[in-house]
Amino acid sequence: MIRNLARGQQVFTSNAFLVTGDRTVLVDAGNEFDVVSVVEDHVDDIDALVVTHTHYDHVGNLDAVADAFDVPVWGFDTEQDGIERVIGDDETVRLGDHDYRALHTPGHKNDHLCFYSPDAGVLFAGDLVFANGSFGRTDLEEGDRSLLVESIERVLSVADEDLAEMHTGHGPSVTDRPYQDIELALQAAKF
C-alpha cells in the first residue's frame, strides 16, 4: 500500500510516501511537519528512507526520520548531506512488496531519481513530472531544461503505456492513464 503522508499539510513540503509491505520504506521525508508521528500512525517501524532528490522540501525531515527509526538514508549522491547509501542508475530497490528500477533523471536537480516497477505498474516521479503535464522547475541551481527533456524521454521509453499509478513530488497522484500525463509533460517541456 502507498500512502501520501503529507496530504493535507499546510506547510512548505513535498509529498512523502509510505510504502508498506515486505520492505516498509518512506519515499521522501517532506518538510515542516511531524512526519515521524504520521508514520507512527500507520506502522511501528520503517526499513529505509529513500529520497528522489535533495531539495530542502524533500529532505527537511530527513534527520528526524533517520533518528527516530534508526534507518539508512538512500539516494543517488552520498556527497549530499544526509545521504548515506547510494542507489545507482538502473539499480533495483525494494519498496513495499515490489522491486523498482531506479532511473537517474537529472534536469530538475543533478541527483534526481525516479523509481519504476513494471510489476506494480507504479512510478515514483519525484519532481520530474506532475499531474496534467506539468514538469519540474529548471530555474533553480542545477536545473537544466534540455536534461529534463532527456530524462522525461527516458522515463517514457522505460515505463509501460498502461502504467497504473504515478506518485509525484507535489500535488495529486495520477491513477487515470498517467502515461499520458508524462507525454504531455514532455510536450510542454520542449516548448
Long-range contacts (C-beta under 8 A, 24 or more apart in sequence): 1-96, 2-96, 2-122, 2-165, 2-167, 2-173, 3-42, 4-167, 4-173, 5-30, 5-35, 5-38, 5-39, 5-42, 6-30, 6-33, 6-35, 9-33, 12-57, 13-57, 13-60, 14-55, 14-57, 14-58, 14-127, 14-169, 14-170, 15-167, 15-168, 15-169, 15-170, 15-171, 16-61, 17-124, 17-167, 18-42, 18-43, 18-46, 19-95, 19-96, 20-96, 21-95, 21-96, 21-97, 21-98, 22-94, 22-96, 22-97, 23-47, 23-48, 23-94, 23-95, 23-96, 24-96, 25-49, 25-50, 25-94, 25-95, 25-96, 26-50, 26-65, 27-51, 27-52, 27-95, 27-115, 27-124, 27-167, 28-52, 28-58, 28-59, 28-126, 28-169, 29-58, 29-59, 29-60, 29-61, 29-62, 29-64, 29-65, 30-57, 30-58, 30-60, 30-61, 31-56, 31-57, 31-58, 31-59, 31-60, 31-61, 32-60, 32-61, 33-61, 34-64, 35-61, 35-64, 35-65, 36-61, 36-64, 36-65, 36-68, 36-69, 39-65, 39-68, 39-69, 45-69, 46-71, 47-71, 48-72, 48-73, 48-74, 49-73, 49-74, 50-74, 50-75, 50-87, 50-93, 50-95, 50-115, 51-75, 51-83, 51-113, 52-112, 52-113, 52-114, 52-115, 52-124, 52-125, 52-126, 52-127, 52-169, 53-108, 53-109, 53-111, 53-112, 53-113, 53-126, 53-127, 54-80, 54-81, 54-82, 54-83, 54-109, 54-111, 55-109, 55-127, 55-140, 58-126, 58-127, 58-169, 75-111, 75-113, 76-102, 76-104, 76-111, 76-112, 76-113, 77-110, 77-111, 80-111, 83-111, 87-113, 95-124, 96-120, 98-122, 100-124, 101-158, 103-151, 103-154, 103-155, 103-158, 105-151, 105-152, 105-154, 105-155, 106-142, 106-144, 106-147, 106-148, 106-151, 107-136, 107-138, 107-143, 107-144, 107-145, 107-146, 107-147, 107-148, 107-149, 107-150, 107-151, 107-152, 108-136, 108-137, 108-138, 108-140, 108-142, 108-143, 108-148, 109-140, 109-142, 109-143, 110-142, 112-136, 112-151, 114-151, 114-155, 116-155, 116-158, 116-159, 118-159, 118-160, 120-164, 120-165, 121-160, 121-162, 121-163, 121-164, 121-165, 122-163, 122-164, 122-165, 122-166, 122-167, 123-155, 123-159, 123-163, 123-165, 123-166, 123-167, 123-178, 123-182, 124-167, 125-155, 125-166, 125-167, 125-168, 125-169, 125-182, 126-168, 126-169, 127-168, 127-169, 127-170, 128-152, 128-155, 128-185, 129-155, 129-166, 129-168, 129-181, 129-182, 129-185, 130-168, 130-169, 130-170, 130-171, 130-181, 130-185, 131-166, 131-168, 131-171, 131-172, 131-173, 131-174, 131-181, 132-181, 132-184, 133-181, 133-183, 133-184, 133-185, 133-187, 133-188, 134-171, 134-185, 134-188, 135-185, 135-188, 135-189, 136-169, 145-189, 148-189, 149-186, 149-189, 149-190, 152-182, 152-185, 152-186, 152-189, 153-186, 155-182, 156-182, 156-183, 156-186
